[in-house]
Amino acid sequence: MTIKKTACDPSTYRGYMTCVRRHLKPYVDKPVKDFTPTICRRILNQIFKNALADRIIPSNPMVAVDRPSPKDNEISKSDEREAFTFTQMQIMLFKAADMGPADGAIWWWRLLTGMQQGEILGASLEDLSFGTMSEDIPYGQYAVNWKLEQIMREHGCGDPVKGVYPCRKKPPFFCSNPHWRVLDGYDITPLWGRWCLTRPKSKTGRVVPLIPLLAQVMQSYLKATASQPNPYGLVFHRLDGRPIEPDDGERTFRDLMESAGIDNPSIRYGHETRHSTVTLLSSMGVGVGLIMQIVGHSSIAMVEHYRHADITERLNAMEILDSSLNLAQIEWKK
């Protein structure tokens, strides 16, 4: 884990630590040579590969573990997230409009940009801009430079002696010299508590166009929330200016889904809005390269790699959402 700590980003390291605590603890004192296929699981495969490469064991016992049956594959496919239908998106947009700009704008943003939740909750006002096109049609654009991320701290006061650190505090947060648990040179902007802004996984500076109606909604939102504290310059924030935590974002989004009559909101996630945007744009004929640039996907053939769309082309693509969902019929609560 010491090697992984210096070689991966904070969220990945937390995932490794969770695996170690939850799944590997029973095997801490068990000699590697005593493992059999019966007690092996997929999570152990990498460990044995490394042990084999280091010549600690003569063979990898995971090789003898049966592959998942087709039935198991069917079960896993049933758990995949599904995009919202056009009708479901329309109903949620109506419900959000009934809330008024101060409370409902974040859901229009979420449904009509294809951005990831961390990127939305970490959106910065300095990266949001508005303008007008021909015939004075308003539009907006947002440059994705940050995402909200939970970063843990660790003791920086020195090594522990018999489990006691020099500062004599157990939680790292109360250490006399706490350090953020990040790689050297990792770009991080501390906000509040353990919440920080970090760079997104997709290309920094990716431009997401805001269709005219969304731009108007956002301008109304900024006006409605202008008097609220906003010490961190976030687009979306709590009433006291603190960042909106992902768990709260998921909970309130499920409330929106429930009010819209969507089945099983408790097992749905906000990430489906990203799938929905991609699905809708694709079904309306927007090229995969342009979709890739809008939503920040990177797993596309390199033939599209050098294709750069300007804001007008991106906006025209995103306006398909407007026409498909008939946004003009939705009236916002004052």
VEXDREN-2710 file (C-alpha; in Angstrom, 1 decimal):
% VEXDREN-2710
k/r/px/py/pz
1/MET/0.0/0.0/0.0
2/THR/3.0/2.3/0.5
3/ILE/3.8/2.0/-3.1
4/LYS/0.2/2.6/-4.2
5/LYS/0.0/5.6/-2.0
6/THR/2.7/7.4/-4.0
7/ALA/1.5/6.1/-7.4
8/CYS/-2.2/6.8/-7.7
9/ASP/-4.7/9.6/-7.0
10/PRO/-6.5/9.9/-3.6
11/SER/-9.8/8.4/-4.6
12/THR/-8.1/5.3/-6.1
13/TYR/-6.0/4.9/-2.9
14/ARG/-9.1/5.1/-0.8
15/GLY/-10.6/2.3/-2.9
16/TYR/-7.5/0.1/-2.3
17/MET/-7.6/0.8/1.4
18/THR/-11.3/-0.2/1.5
19/CYS/-10.5/-3.5/-0.2
20/VAL/-7.8/-4.2/2.2
21/ARG/-9.9/-3.5/5.3
22/ARG/-13.1/-5.2/4.1
23/HIS/-11.8/-8.2/2.1
24/LEU/-8.2/-9.0/3.0
25/LYS/-8.2/-8.7/6.8
26/PRO/-9.0/-12.4/7.3
27/TYR/-5.9/-13.4/5.3
28/VAL/-3.4/-11.2/7.0
29/ASP/-1.7/-14.0/8.9
30/LYS/-2.2/-16.8/6.4
31/PRO/0.9/-17.9/4.4
32/VAL/0.5/-17.4/0.7
33/LYS/1.5/-21.1/0.1
34/ASP/-1.7/-22.2/2.0
35/PHE/-4.2/-20.5/-0.3
36/THR/-6.4/-22.8/-2.4
37/PRO/-8.8/-22.0/-5.2
38/THR/-11.7/-22.5/-2.8
39/ILE/-10.8/-19.5/-0.7
40/CYS/-9.7/-17.3/-3.7
41/ARG/-11.9/-14.6/-5.2
42/ARG/-11.4/-12.2/-8.0
43/ILE/-10.2/-9.5/-5.7
44/LEU/-7.2/-11.6/-4.8
45/ASN/-6.0/-12.2/-8.4
46/GLN/-3.8/-9.2/-8.6
47/ILE/-2.1/-10.1/-5.3
48/PHE/-1.2/-13.5/-6.6
49/LYS/0.0/-12.2/-9.9
50/ASN/2.4/-9.9/-8.0
51/ALA/3.5/-12.7/-5.7
52/LEU/4.2/-14.9/-8.7
53/ALA/6.1/-12.2/-10.5
54/ASP/8.2/-11.8/-7.3
55/ARG/8.8/-15.6/-7.2
56/ILE/7.2/-15.8/-3.7
57/ILE/4.9/-18.6/-5.0
58/PRO/5.5/-21.2/-7.8
59/SER/2.0/-20.8/-9.4
60/ASN/-1.1/-18.6/-9.3
61/PRO/-4.0/-20.5/-7.6
62/MET/-6.5/-18.1/-9.2
63/VAL/-5.9/-19.9/-12.5
64/ALA/-7.9/-22.9/-11.2
65/VAL/-10.9/-20.8/-10.1
66/ASP/-13.9/-21.4/-12.3
67/ARG/-15.0/-18.6/-14.6
68/PRO/-18.4/-16.9/-13.9
69/SER/-21.3/-18.8/-15.5
70/PRO/-23.5/-17.1/-18.2
71/LYS/-26.2/-16.8/-15.5
72/ASP/-23.8/-14.7/-13.5
73/ASN/-23.2/-12.5/-16.6
74/GLU/-26.9/-12.0/-17.0
75/ILE/-27.3/-10.9/-13.4
76/SER/-24.5/-8.3/-13.8
77/LYS/-26.0/-6.9/-17.0
78/SER/-29.3/-6.4/-15.2
79/ASP/-27.5/-4.2/-12.7
80/GLU/-26.2/-1.8/-15.4
81/ARG/-27.4/1.8/-15.2
82/GLU/-30.0/2.7/-17.7
83/ALA/-30.6/6.1/-19.3
84/PHE/-33.7/8.1/-18.5
85/THR/-36.4/8.1/-21.2
86/PHE/-37.3/11.4/-22.9
87/THR/-40.6/11.4/-21.0
88/GLN/-38.8/10.9/-17.7
89/MET/-36.4/13.7/-18.4
90/GLN/-39.3/16.0/-19.4
91/ILE/-41.2/15.3/-16.2
92/MET/-38.1/16.0/-14.0
93/LEU/-37.5/19.2/-15.9
94/PHE/-41.1/20.3/-15.1
95/LYS/-40.7/19.4/-11.5
96/ALA/-37.5/21.3/-11.2
97/ALA/-39.1/24.4/-12.8
98/ASP/-41.8/24.2/-10.2
99/MET/-39.1/24.7/-7.5
100/GLY/-38.0/28.0/-8.8
101/PRO/-34.5/29.0/-10.0
102/ALA/-32.9/29.0/-6.6
103/ASP/-33.7/25.3/-6.0
104/GLY/-34.4/23.9/-9.4
105/ALA/-31.6/25.3/-11.6
106/ILE/-29.1/22.6/-10.5
107/TRP/-31.4/19.9/-11.8
108/TRP/-31.7/21.5/-15.2
109/TRP/-27.9/21.8/-15.3
110/ARG/-27.5/18.2/-14.3
111/LEU/-30.1/17.0/-16.9
112/LEU/-28.9/19.2/-19.8
113/THR/-25.1/19.2/-19.6
114/GLY/-24.0/15.5/-19.2
115/MET/-21.5/16.5/-16.6
116/GLN/-20.4/14.2/-13.8
117/GLN/-21.7/14.9/-10.3
118/GLY/-18.3/15.8/-8.9
119/GLU/-17.8/18.3/-11.8
120/ILE/-21.2/19.9/-11.1
121/LEU/-20.7/20.2/-7.3
122/GLY/-17.2/21.6/-7.9
123/ALA/-18.3/24.0/-10.7
124/SER/-16.6/27.4/-10.2
125/LEU/-18.2/30.7/-11.1
126/GLU/-15.0/32.0/-12.7
127/ASP/-15.4/29.2/-15.3
128/LEU/-19.0/30.1/-16.2
129/SER/-19.6/32.7/-18.9
130/PHE/-22.6/34.0/-20.9
131/GLY/-22.9/35.6/-24.3
132/THR/-25.3/36.2/-27.2
133/MET/-25.3/34.8/-30.7
134/SER/-27.0/36.1/-33.8
135/GLU/-30.4/37.6/-33.3
136/ASP/-29.5/38.3/-29.6
137/ILE/-30.0/34.7/-28.6
138/PRO/-28.4/34.1/-25.2
139/TYR/-26.2/31.2/-24.5
140/GLY/-23.7/30.1/-21.9
141/GLN/-20.6/27.9/-21.6
142/TYR/-18.8/26.3/-18.8
143/ALA/-15.1/25.2/-18.8
144/VAL/-14.7/22.1/-16.7
145/ASN/-11.5/22.7/-14.7
146/TRP/-12.4/21.3/-11.3
147/LYS/-14.3/18.6/-9.5
148/LEU/-15.4/18.3/-5.9
149/GLU/-13.5/15.5/-4.1
150/GLN/-13.1/14.2/-0.6
151/ILE/-9.4/14.2/0.4
152/MET/-8.2/12.6/3.6
153/ARG/-5.4/14.0/5.8
154/GLU/-2.6/12.2/7.5
155/HIS/-0.3/13.0/10.3
156/GLY/2.7/15.2/9.5
157/CYS/4.1/15.5/13.0
158/GLY/6.4/12.4/12.7
159/ASP/6.2/8.7/13.0
160/PRO/4.2/7.1/15.8
161/VAL/5.8/5.4/18.8
162/LYS/3.8/2.4/20.0
163/GLY/0.8/3.7/18.1
164/VAL/1.1/7.3/19.5
165/TYR/2.0/10.2/17.3
166/PRO/4.2/13.1/18.5
167/CYS/1.2/15.5/18.5
168/ARG/-0.6/12.9/20.8
169/LYS/-3.7/13.3/18.7
170/LYS/-5.3/10.2/17.1
171/PRO/-7.3/11.8/14.3
172/PRO/-5.0/13.3/11.6
173/PHE/-7.4/16.3/11.4
174/PHE/-6.2/17.5/14.8
175/CYS/-2.5/16.9/14.2
176/SER/-0.3/19.9/14.7
177/ASN/1.0/19.5/11.2
178/PRO/-1.6/17.6/9.1
179/HIS/-0.8/16.8/5.4
180/TRP/-3.2/16.1/2.6
181/ARG/-3.0/12.5/1.4
182/VAL/-2.1/13.3/-2.2
183/LEU/0.7/12.8/-4.6
184/ASP/3.5/15.3/-4.8
185/GLY/2.4/18.1/-7.2
186/TYR/-1.2/17.0/-7.1
187/ASP/-3.4/20.1/-7.9
188/ILE/-5.7/20.7/-5.0
189/THR/-7.7/23.6/-3.7
190/PRO/-8.9/23.0/-0.1
191/LEU/-12.5/24.3/0.6
192/TRP/-14.2/23.1/3.7
193/GLY/-13.3/20.2/6.0
194/ARG/-12.2/17.2/3.9
195/TRP/-13.7/18.6/0.7
196/CYS/-11.4/20.0/-1.9
197/LEU/-11.3/21.0/-5.6
198/THR/-9.2/18.7/-7.8
199/ARG/-8.6/18.4/-11.5
200/PRO/-11.2/16.3/-13.4
201/LYS/-10.3/12.9/-15.0
202/SER/-11.4/14.3/-18.4
203/LYS/-9.3/16.9/-20.1
204/THR/-9.1/20.1/-18.1
205/GLY/-10.8/23.1/-19.8
206/ARG/-13.4/21.0/-21.6
207/VAL/-16.1/23.4/-22.8
208/VAL/-19.7/22.4/-22.1
209/PRO/-22.3/24.6/-23.9
210/LEU/-25.4/25.8/-22.1
211/ILE/-28.4/26.0/-24.4
212/PRO/-30.3/29.3/-24.4
213/LEU/-33.1/28.2/-22.0
214/LEU/-30.5/26.8/-19.6
215/ALA/-28.4/29.9/-19.8
216/GLN/-31.5/32.0/-18.9
217/VAL/-32.3/29.7/-16.0
218/MET/-28.7/30.0/-14.7
219/GLN/-28.8/33.8/-15.0
220/SER/-32.1/33.8/-12.9
221/TYR/-30.4/31.4/-10.5
222/LEU/-27.4/33.6/-9.9
223/LYS/-29.7/36.6/-9.4
224/ALA/-31.9/34.6/-6.9
225/THR/-28.8/33.4/-4.9
226/ALA/-26.7/36.6/-5.1
227/SER/-27.3/37.4/-1.4
228/GLN/-26.2/34.0/-0.1
229/PRO/-22.7/33.5/1.3
230/ASN/-20.3/32.0/-1.3
231/PRO/-16.8/32.1/0.1
232/TYR/-15.5/29.4/-2.3
233/GLY/-16.9/30.9/-5.5
234/LEU/-19.0/27.8/-6.3
235/VAL/-21.8/27.8/-8.8
236/PHE/-23.9/25.5/-6.6
237/HIS/-23.6/25.5/-2.8
238/ARG/-25.4/25.3/0.5
239/LEU/-27.3/28.2/1.9
240/ASP/-24.3/29.0/4.1
241/GLY/-21.8/28.7/1.2
242/ARG/-20.4/25.3/2.0
243/PRO/-20.0/22.7/-0.8
244/ILE/-22.9/20.4/-1.4
245/GLU/-21.7/16.9/-0.5
246/PRO/-22.3/14.1/-3.0
247/ASP/-24.5/12.1/-0.6
248/ASP/-26.8/15.1/-0.2
249/GLY/-26.8/15.6/-3.9
250/GLU/-27.9/12.0/-4.5
251/ARG/-30.5/12.1/-1.8
252/THR/-32.2/15.3/-3.2
253/PHE/-32.0/13.9/-6.8
254/ARG/-33.8/10.8/-5.7
255/ASP/-36.4/13.0/-4.1
256/LEU/-36.8/14.7/-7.6
257/MET/-37.1/11.3/-9.2
258/GLU/-39.7/10.2/-6.7
259/SER/-41.8/13.3/-7.3
260/ALA/-41.5/12.7/-11.1
261/GLY/-43.0/9.2/-10.6
262/ILE/-39.8/7.3/-11.7
263/ASP/-39.7/3.7/-10.5
264/ASN/-37.3/2.6/-7.8
265/PRO/-35.5/5.9/-7.2
266/SER/-33.7/4.5/-4.3
267/ILE/-31.5/2.3/-6.6
268/ARG/-31.0/5.0/-9.3
269/TYR/-28.1/7.3/-9.4
270/GLY/-27.5/10.8/-10.8
271/HIS/-24.9/9.3/-13.2
272/GLU/-27.9/8.2/-15.4
273/THR/-28.3/11.8/-16.5
274/ARG/-24.9/11.6/-18.2
275/HIS/-26.0/8.4/-19.9
276/SER/-29.2/10.1/-20.9
277/THR/-27.5/13.1/-22.5
278/VAL/-25.2/10.8/-24.5
279/THR/-28.1/8.6/-25.6
280/LEU/-30.3/11.5/-26.6
281/LEU/-27.5/13.3/-28.6
282/SER/-26.5/10.0/-30.3
283/SER/-30.1/9.1/-31.2
284/MET/-30.5/12.5/-32.9
285/GLY/-27.5/12.0/-35.1
286/VAL/-24.8/14.0/-33.3
287/GLY/-21.4/12.6/-34.2
288/VAL/-19.5/10.5/-31.6
289/GLY/-16.5/12.8/-31.7
290/LEU/-18.6/15.9/-30.9
291/ILE/-20.4/14.0/-28.1
292/MET/-17.0/13.0/-26.8
293/GLN/-15.9/16.6/-26.6
294/ILE/-19.1/17.7/-24.8
295/VAL/-19.2/15.1/-22.1
296/GLY/-15.5/14.4/-21.8
297/HIS/-15.3/10.7/-22.9
298/SER/-11.9/9.6/-24.0
299/SER/-12.4/6.0/-25.2
300/ILE/-13.1/6.7/-28.9
301/ALA/-11.0/5.8/-32.0
302/MET/-8.1/8.1/-32.6
303/VAL/-9.7/9.1/-36.0
304/GLU/-11.7/11.7/-34.0
305/HIS/-8.7/12.8/-31.9
306/TYR/-7.8/15.9/-33.9
307/ARG/-11.4/17.1/-34.5
308/HIS/-12.1/20.3/-32.6
309/ALA/-15.6/21.8/-32.5
310/ASP/-16.0/25.4/-31.8
311/ILE/-18.7/26.7/-29.3
312/THR/-21.2/27.3/-32.1
313/GLU/-21.1/23.7/-33.3
314/ARG/-21.2/22.4/-29.8
315/LEU/-24.2/24.6/-29.0
316/ASN/-26.0/23.5/-32.1
317/ALA/-25.5/19.9/-31.0
318/MET/-26.8/20.6/-27.5
319/GLU/-29.8/22.4/-28.8
320/ILE/-31.1/19.0/-29.9
321/LEU/-31.9/18.5/-26.2
322/ASP/-34.0/21.7/-26.4
323/SER/-36.0/20.6/-29.4
324/SER/-36.3/17.0/-28.4
325/LEU/-37.5/17.8/-24.8
326/ASN/-39.6/20.8/-25.9
327/LEU/-38.2/23.0/-23.2
328/ALA/-40.0/26.1/-24.3
329/GLN/-43.3/24.7/-22.9
330/ILE/-41.9/24.6/-19.4
331/GLU/-42.7/27.7/-17.3
332/TRP/-40.5/28.5/-14.3
333/LYS/-42.0/29.3/-10.9
334/LYS/-41.3/32.9/-10.0
END
